Structures are given as C-alpha cells and as structure tokens.
Amino acid sequence: MKKAFGFFIIVLSLPALWWISTNIKTEINIAQAHEEQMTNAIHLPEVVAQLPVTLIDRNGQTFSEEYVEWRQPLSLQEIPQIAQEIFITSEDADFYTHIGFDLSAIIRAVVANSNSNTTSQGGSTITQQLVRMRYLSEEKTYERKLTELFYAYELEKEFDKEAILTMYLNESYFSNQVYGIGGAATYYFQKPLQELSIAEIAFIAAIPNNPSLYNPLKNYDQTKARQERLLDTLAANGAITEEEAKDYKADPITLNVKDKIQSYPMYSTYVLQELKWLIAEKEGYADRLSSTDNEEEKKKIKAQLDNRLNTLFQNGLIIHTALDPTKQQHDEEKMSAILGTSPLQAAGAAIENQSREIVSLYAGKNYEKFDFHRAFQGTRQPGSAFKPLAVYAPFFETTSHTPDSIVNGGRYCVGSFCPQNYGGYTYGDVSIRTAFRHSYNTSALRLFQTVGVETAFHYLNRFHFRSIVEKDYNYAASLGGLTYGVTALELADAYTSFIDGSYVLAHSIRKVTAIDGTELYSWDSQREQIWSPKTVKYMRELLADVVANGTGQGVYSNSSYVGAKTGTTNDYRDYWLAGLNNEYTAAVWLGYDKPQSMQQLEEYKIHHQLFNVLLE
C-alpha cells in the first residue's frame, strides 16, 4: 500500500518536475544569451561619431567646415589635470578605486528612490555614464540600470582607467551639438583647451551634468552658478585653495562662440565632389565602374563608394585646396555684377597655368551651397569653342599644314550633315588662320574629315569630358554638336593643353589628411604630352589672332599673351569663351537655365566681359 501510494505521488510530481526543469533550462538559456549579448556589446566597434571635415585654402586658412556635431578629440595628456579633477571630484570621487560601479552609492540611490517612489536618484560612476552614452538609452528603469552595471563592469575589464576617462571626456555632451571637452573649448571660447583659464575650464565643465539646464547660450546664469559650485568642490577636496576658488569665481567669463565657417560655397561644393572622384580613382571604384555595363552592378559600386565616403567623413578629414580666396571673391562679385538682376546665368572656371590647379569657380548668380553647380554640373553644347580641341589641334598634330595653309569655306556635306557658316555665308579658298578667326563651320568640317572621327576622339578622350558618349563619334562633334555637352570647368581643363602641350587633370585638392595630419590622398601630378611644340605654337597663334582680329575682340588682359575662342550654339542659346593668358586658363558659359535665344544680347558681348574677369 505504501509503495503504491509512493508511486502515485511520484507520478503526480512528474509534471511539476518537468515544469521546473523546463523553466530552469529556459532561465539558463536566457542567462547565457544575456551574457553573450553583453560580451558582444562591450566589444562593439568604436562609437560612430562624425568629426569635422575642414577645407583649407592655399594660404593655410580654413574657409569651410562640414559637420553636424562639433568634436575635437584630445588625448588624456592634452587635457589639463585640473579639468580631469573637476569631473572626478564632482562626478565620481572613487573613480580610480571602484570596479565600474559604486555599490554604496547605488544602495543610497535605491533607498532615496524607494522613499520618494521615483527613480530619479542616480549614483552613477563615470564608467556607468560612459556606458549610457555609448550603448544604452537614458530611460530611468531598474532593468536598464542593472544592465548598465554589467556593462560598466565589463568595460572596466576591457579598458584601463585612463582610457575610460579619455573616452568619457571626449564623448560627454556639452549642449548645442558639441561633444567632448576639446570641442567645448573651441566652440564656446574659440581657444584650445590648454589655453583656457581655470575659471573657463570650470565653466564648460558645468555643462554636461544637465546640458539643457546648463546651456550657456540660453541659461548663462545657471551655468555660472554651477561653475561656482564646482570651484567650491575643488577647494573642498584640496585641488585649489578657498582663496583661489574665490578669485576664479570672480573672473569674468566672456563667451566667444564659434560660427560654422561656410565661405566660398561655389568652391567648397566642388571640392567635396572632387573628393569623391579622388577616392574613386585611388581606391579602384572608378576602374570598376568603367569596366561594367551592368546598371545593377554600377549601382552597387556607387553605394559602396558612398559608404566609404561616409566612413571617411565620420573619422574627420582636412582637405588642403588650391583656392585663391582673393581671386574667388573678386570673380564672384564682378561676374554677378555684370549679370545684374535678369534671369541670365553664367558659369566659369579659372585654372592656374603653372600648377594646373583650380583657383576660382563661378557657379552662377545667387548661388547657395549644394545648389545646381553650373561650372561642373552644367553640361551644354560648346559650339565653336570645341573646334580647337576637336579639329584644329588634331589637324596640325597629324599633318604638315600650317595656319597659312589653304582650306575652302564653301558649302560642304558629309552624308546628310550639311552645316552652314554664320549668317549662311559661303567663302572660297581661305587660309586656316582666316577660317579659325571667323569660325567658318564648313572649313572646320573639311579639316575634321581629313583628321578622321576616330583620330579626333583619340585626342579628345585624353581629356576628362565626363559626358561625351559613344553617340558623339560623328561629324557633328567637329562643330561642338554633342549629345549632352561639356561644362565650363571641363573646357578650361582641356584648354590647359595649349599652355605647353602637356596635360594633367586640373584639380582643386592638393592633399587630404586625417585629423592627425597623416596624408591619405593626393592627385598624381605627372603630365602627359598631348600636343607637339609645333601644334602648340600654331594654336597659340590662332587663339591670339581671334582676340586681335576676330570674334574674340573685346577680350583683354594685362598679360603679354592672351588667346581665346568663342562659341555660339544654334538659335543663340549658349555663348562660350575659352582661352588663356600667361597666368590663367579659363572658360565661361553664358545662357539661361531654361535655354532660350540670346540673339538680342550678342552685341553686348557679356561673355567677353565675364571672361576678362577670370583672366584678371
């Protein structure tokens, strides 16, 4: 009977035992999952925080900054000892002895919170605050607090005290999108932290405890009151004397708030685009894009390039450029004044001959940063301004003719392509010099046919015309008839080959460095010889003759040499001028954003006036 009863009890207990064992197993799994999650969290990559991207002009001065959050990280050695002591004495007096959390402080916080029926009392160490900034939310729940303790303990095992303090001081929030004590010093006082007085250091140290309440731009008096309490705390702990605390509290605090530098947006917008091209070139993205015709694959490569750019931006960059700020300002002001208040627009680029650097860009009247940039994005038909590159230089390079050789200016067709000269006029035999001077279309077509389409594009493709496509390989290209066209910057860039026959892509970026000064990228500077000395001599003669006797009359320069070529497209929708003097090579486009005839403006030679500005 007893055995039967015992067996009966065992049977009844089996479900309970199964339930208990199942729950134990579940709890073990949960515990293991929490442990794994916590371990993974502690080993997360370095916190992602975008550092400033700074653009420097040729004189070493900052002219533009790109950032959402202002940060200037410092090593612990660069942070004055008094600044370290302020945070330790006010936030975590036992920082160097605890294991990530202070048990006695937590007990006091629990008692206080129990009595007040809230969870407002903190008791957080510097390590816990760092954990909260990096990995956790700011919600005040006991579950979140418990996770915070585990994370803090693990963080202390992962890093030494100096590393934790460094991270804390560099990642604390100082209001107004400012992070880190180094950033706070340069944002609120425009001085390095090391140059701040103790009173100023204590003032910015007051902010992170409550960045809204102690925002010095809105609640200056509140920030000043907390600064004084911090100085009293330093005195109480023997870091300074009471007399010193009194003197520091009496020191006047004069804010000198940093404005985001955003000068010369016409130039800086282009620099950021050129940076993308530079990285694509140096890291193989450009080669990969050119080697595939698959649109999905191209989309994937472009996404990878964008991700790479984002990573570089987050780490912070210093971009050293060729910007000549005096010339840029001069060109912007004068060209905008010439255009006046009408809807007429223009684009222009000036390249320094000796260095082949872009020193000035004109993106259009009333331009704002990241607007449509007419100088490098505005592709338009180049008209006769394209002839020197597509026709005349290749012709001289591949034949023994000279500018005094004869070419016919009468009607001429290649297949169904039958262009007319300006005004519908026909001419007999004329010198190449005369045909160039007056921009005879039929003469240019004859010379182009002699060169051949393939040969002409063999030369054109050595330049960086980004919008020329396979459909452009036809006779219309001889007169600048292209599918999409070219930009003012591209045209000026190609015309630099008439300086001495050599060519290298004109650039605005001299070098790109990391925040610590390590050089990351720079353009190749080796030049390719495009034209022979004979061709250069002939082309410079012809360009100078256009200015002296032809369609370029009205172009002037103080330089001993100036040469240029004009261009006008069908129905007067685009006016162009491209050329060079001894110092600069430049190109100008004039027109309306929505193309329309400008025939009524022809006699005013506005594009000549704009071109003259770029050569000054």
SVG drawing of the C-alpha trace seen along z (x, -y; Angstrom):
<svg xmlns="http://www.w3.org/2000/svg" viewBox="-2 -96 60 98">
<polyline fill="none" stroke="black" stroke-width="0.4" points="0.0,0.0 2.8,-2.4 4.7,-1.5 1.6,-2.1 1.0,-5.5 4.6,-6.4 4.4,-5.5 1.2,-7.6 2.9,-10.6 5.9,-10.3 3.5,-10.1 1.7,-13.2 5.1,-15.0 6.3,-14.3 4.5,-17.3 5.8,-19.6 9.3,-18.3 9.1,-18.7 7.8,-22.2 10.6,-23.1 13.3,-21.6 12.0,-23.3 12.0,-26.7 15.5,-26.1 16.7,-25.3 14.9,-28.4 16.5,-30.6 19.9,-29.2 19.5,-29.9 18.3,-33.4 21.3,-34.0 23.7,-32.7 22.0,-34.9 22.4,-37.9 26.0,-37.1 26.7,-36.7 24.8,-39.9 26.6,-41.8 30.0,-40.5 29.2,-41.4 28.0,-44.9 31.2,-45.6 33.2,-44.6 31.2,-46.8 33.4,-48.9 34.5,-52.3 31.5,-54.6 30.5,-56.2 30.7,-60.0 31.2,-62.3 34.3,-64.6 34.6,-67.8 35.7,-67.9 37.8,-71.1 38.7,-72.8 41.9,-74.8 42.8,-77.4 46.2,-77.9 47.2,-80.3 46.5,-77.7 43.3,-79.3 40.0,-77.4 37.3,-78.5 34.7,-75.8 33.6,-73.2 31.3,-70.2 29.9,-68.8 26.6,-68.1 28.3,-67.5 31.3,-69.7 34.0,-67.5 37.8,-67.8 39.0,-64.7 42.0,-65.0 44.4,-62.5 44.4,-62.5 47.8,-64.1 46.3,-67.1 43.6,-67.6 44.8,-69.7 44.9,-67.9 42.6,-70.5 39.9,-69.6 40.2,-65.9 40.0,-66.7 36.8,-68.8 35.0,-65.8 36.3,-63.2 35.6,-65.2 32.2,-66.3 31.0,-63.1 32.9,-60.1 35.3,-60.7 36.2,-57.0 36.8,-56.6 40.3,-55.1 39.3,-52.5 35.9,-51.1 35.2,-48.3 32.9,-50.2 30.1,-50.9 30.0,-52.1 27.8,-49.7 27.4,-52.1 26.3,-54.9 23.8,-52.5 22.3,-51.5 21.9,-55.2 20.2,-55.8 17.9,-52.8 16.9,-54.0 16.3,-57.5 14.3,-56.3 12.2,-54.0 11.4,-56.8 10.4,-59.1 8.7,-56.4 10.7,-57.6 13.9,-56.5 15.4,-59.9 18.4,-59.4 21.5,-58.3 24.6,-57.1 26.3,-56.6 30.1,-56.4 32.0,-57.9 32.2,-54.4 28.4,-54.0 27.8,-57.4 30.1,-56.4 28.2,-53.1 25.0,-55.1 26.4,-57.5 27.7,-54.7 25.4,-51.7 22.2,-52.4 19.2,-54.7 18.6,-57.3 15.4,-55.7 15.3,-55.5 14.2,-51.9 15.8,-49.4 16.1,-46.9 18.2,-49.4 20.2,-50.3 21.1,-46.6 22.2,-46.2 24.3,-49.4 26.1,-47.8 27.1,-44.7 28.3,-46.8 30.3,-49.1 32.0,-46.1 32.8,-44.6 34.1,-47.9 36.4,-48.2 37.9,-44.8 38.3,-45.8 39.9,-49.2 42.2,-50.8 41.0,-53.9 42.9,-56.4 41.3,-55.1 37.8,-55.2 38.4,-58.8 39.6,-59.8 36.6,-58.4 34.3,-60.0 35.8,-63.5 35.7,-63.2 32.2,-61.9 30.3,-63.9 27.6,-66.2 28.2,-69.9 25.0,-71.2 24.5,-72.9 25.6,-69.7 29.1,-70.0 30.7,-66.8 33.9,-66.5 35.7,-68.9 38.1,-69.8 35.2,-70.7 33.6,-72.7 36.7,-74.8 36.9,-75.7 33.2,-76.2 32.5,-78.4 35.8,-80.3 37.5,-79.6 40.6,-78.6 42.3,-75.3 41.5,-73.7 45.1,-74.1 44.8,-77.9 41.6,-78.2 41.8,-79.7 40.7,-77.5 37.6,-79.6 36.8,-79.0 37.5,-75.2 35.2,-75.0 32.5,-76.9 32.4,-74.5 32.7,-71.6 29.4,-72.7 27.5,-71.9 27.4,-68.0 25.6,-67.5 22.5,-68.8 23.1,-70.1 19.7,-71.8 19.7,-73.4 23.3,-74.5 23.3,-75.5 25.4,-78.7 23.8,-80.3 20.3,-80.1 20.9,-79.8 24.2,-81.6 23.4,-82.4 22.6,-78.8 25.9,-77.7 27.8,-80.3 26.2,-79.2 27.2,-75.6 30.7,-76.7 31.0,-78.3 29.8,-75.2 32.4,-73.1 35.1,-75.5 33.9,-75.2 34.1,-71.4 37.7,-71.6 38.6,-73.7 36.9,-71.3 38.9,-68.5 42.2,-70.4 42.7,-70.8 42.7,-74.6 42.6,-76.8 39.5,-78.6 41.1,-81.9 41.8,-80.7 38.3,-79.5 37.1,-82.9 39.3,-84.6 38.3,-82.1 34.6,-82.8 35.3,-86.5 37.0,-86.0 34.7,-87.3 33.6,-84.7 33.2,-86.1 31.9,-83.7 33.3,-83.8 31.0,-81.3 32.3,-79.7 30.3,-80.2 30.3,-77.4 32.7,-78.6 31.0,-78.3 32.8,-80.7 33.0,-80.4 30.3,-77.7 30.9,-77.9 34.3,-76.4 33.7,-74.2 30.7,-72.4 33.0,-71.4 35.8,-70.3 33.5,-67.8 32.6,-66.4 36.3,-66.2 37.0,-64.4 34.6,-61.7 36.3,-61.4 39.7,-61.3 38.7,-58.4 37.0,-56.6 40.3,-56.9 42.6,-55.9 40.6,-53.0 39.6,-51.4 35.9,-52.3 36.4,-54.3 38.0,-51.3 35.3,-49.0 32.6,-51.4 34.2,-51.8 34.7,-48.0 31.0,-47.1 27.9,-47.9 25.6,-46.3 23.4,-49.0 22.7,-47.0 26.4,-46.4 27.2,-50.1 24.5,-51.0 26.1,-48.6 29.6,-50.0 28.3,-53.6 26.6,-52.6 30.0,-51.1 31.7,-54.3 29.1,-56.4 29.6,-54.1 33.4,-54.6 32.9,-58.4 30.7,-58.3 33.3,-56.4 36.0,-58.9 33.7,-61.8 33.0,-60.2 36.7,-60.0 37.2,-63.6 39.3,-65.0 41.4,-68.0 41.2,-68.9 44.0,-71.2 43.0,-73.1 44.3,-75.5 41.6,-78.1 42.8,-81.6 40.3,-83.4 41.1,-86.9 40.5,-85.9 37.4,-83.8 35.8,-86.8 36.8,-89.1 35.4,-86.8 32.2,-86.2 31.4,-89.8 32.4,-91.2 30.7,-88.4 27.5,-88.7 27.5,-92.5 27.9,-92.0 24.9,-89.6 22.8,-92.0 19.2,-91.2 18.0,-89.5 17.4,-85.7 20.7,-85.4 23.1,-83.0 26.8,-82.1 29.4,-79.5 33.2,-79.9 36.5,-78.4 40.0,-79.7 43.0,-77.4 46.5,-78.5 48.8,-77.7 51.9,-76.8 50.3,-74.4 47.3,-73.4 45.2,-74.0 41.6,-75.3 41.9,-78.6 38.4,-80.0 35.0,-78.7 31.8,-80.6 28.6,-78.5 26.0,-81.1 24.4,-84.2 22.8,-83.9 24.4,-80.5 23.9,-78.7 25.8,-75.7 24.9,-72.4 22.6,-74.1 23.0,-73.1 26.6,-74.0 26.8,-75.3 30.6,-75.2 30.9,-71.4 27.4,-70.1 26.0,-72.4 26.6,-70.4 25.7,-72.5 26.6,-72.3 30.1,-74.1 29.7,-75.2 32.8,-76.5 34.7,-76.7 35.1,-73.0 36.8,-73.3 40.4,-73.9 40.3,-70.6 38.3,-68.5 39.5,-69.9 42.5,-72.3 44.9,-70.8 44.5,-67.2 44.8,-68.5 48.1,-70.2 49.3,-67.3 48.7,-64.7 49.6,-66.7 52.3,-69.1 50.0,-72.0 50.4,-75.4 48.0,-78.3 48.7,-79.7 47.7,-76.6 44.5,-76.9 41.1,-75.4 37.8,-76.0 34.9,-77.8 32.2,-76.9 29.2,-74.6 30.1,-71.1 28.3,-68.0 29.3,-64.7 26.5,-62.4 23.3,-64.2 25.3,-66.5 25.4,-69.9 26.3,-72.7 26.2,-76.4 28.5,-79.2 27.4,-82.0 24.7,-84.1 24.6,-81.5 27.6,-82.9 29.8,-80.9 33.5,-81.5 36.1,-80.3 39.6,-79.3 40.9,-81.0 43.8,-80.4 43.3,-78.2 44.0,-81.3 41.1,-83.2 38.8,-80.2 39.7,-79.9 39.5,-83.7 35.9,-83.9 34.9,-80.4 33.8,-79.0 31.9,-75.8 32.3,-74.3 36.1,-74.8 36.2,-73.1 34.2,-70.1 36.6,-69.7 39.6,-69.6 37.8,-67.3 37.1,-64.8 40.8,-64.9 41.7,-64.1 39.0,-61.4 36.5,-60.8 38.5,-58.1 41.7,-60.1 40.0,-63.2 38.4,-61.3 41.7,-59.6 42.9,-63.1 39.6,-64.3 39.4,-61.2 42.7,-62.1 40.9,-64.9 38.2,-64.4 35.0,-65.2 32.6,-63.2 29.5,-63.5 30.9,-62.6 29.4,-59.3 29.8,-56.9 26.9,-58.5 29.2,-61.6 31.6,-59.8 30.3,-61.6 30.9,-64.7 28.7,-67.0 31.3,-66.9 33.6,-69.0 31.3,-72.0 30.6,-71.1 27.4,-69.2 27.3,-66.7 24.7,-64.5 25.0,-66.2 27.7,-68.7 30.6,-69.8 31.0,-72.0 32.9,-75.3 35.4,-73.5 36.0,-70.7 36.6,-73.1 39.0,-75.2 40.7,-72.0 41.2,-70.8 42.4,-74.2 45.3,-74.0 46.9,-71.7 47.6,-74.8 49.9,-76.2 52.8,-74.0 51.2,-70.8 51.2,-68.9 48.1,-67.9 47.1,-66.7 43.6,-66.8 43.2,-70.2 42.3,-69.9 41.3,-71.8 42.6,-69.4 46.3,-69.4 46.1,-66.7 43.7,-65.1 44.9,-64.3 43.4,-62.7 42.8,-64.8 46.3,-63.9 48.0,-65.1 48.6,-61.7 48.3,-62.1 45.6,-59.9 45.1,-61.0 46.6,-63.3 46.3,-63.5 49.0,-62.3 51.0,-65.2 52.7,-63.6 51.7,-65.3 51.1,-63.7 52.3,-65.3 49.3,-65.8 50.5,-68.2 53.9,-68.7 55.7,-72.1 54.7,-72.8 51.0,-72.3 51.1,-74.4 52.8,-77.2 50.2,-77.2 47.3,-77.0 48.5,-79.9 49.0,-82.0 45.4,-81.2 43.9,-81.9 45.7,-85.2 44.6,-86.2 40.9,-85.6 41.3,-88.1 43.2,-90.6 41.2,-90.4 38.2,-88.0 35.3,-87.0 37.3,-87.4 37.7,-91.2 36.7,-92.7 38.8,-90.2 41.8,-91.9 44.4,-91.2 47.4,-92.9 49.4,-89.8 51.8,-89.8 49.8,-87.0 46.1,-86.3 44.3,-84.0 40.7,-82.7 38.0,-81.1 34.3,-81.9 31.4,-79.6 27.7,-80.1 25.2,-77.3 22.1,-77.1 19.5,-79.8 21.9,-81.7 21.1,-79.5 24.6,-79.3 27.6,-81.7 31.1,-80.4 34.6,-81.8 37.6,-79.7 41.3,-80.6 44.3,-81.7 46.9,-84.3 50.3,-83.9 48.8,-83.2 45.4,-81.6 43.4,-79.3 39.7,-80.0 36.3,-79.2 32.9,-80.9 29.4,-79.8 26.6,-82.4 22.9,-81.5 19.6,-80.8 18.9,-77.7 16.0,-77.1 17.6,-77.6 16.3,-80.4 17.6,-82.7 20.1,-85.4 20.5,-87.0 19.4,-90.4 22.4,-90.3 25.1,-89.4 26.3,-93.0 26.8,-93.5 29.5,-90.7 28.6,-89.9 30.6,-86.6 33.6,-88.6 33.3,-90.8 32.9,-87.7 35.9,-86.1 38.0,-89.2 37.2,-89.0 38.6,-85.4 41.8,-86.4 42.4,-89.4"/>
</svg>
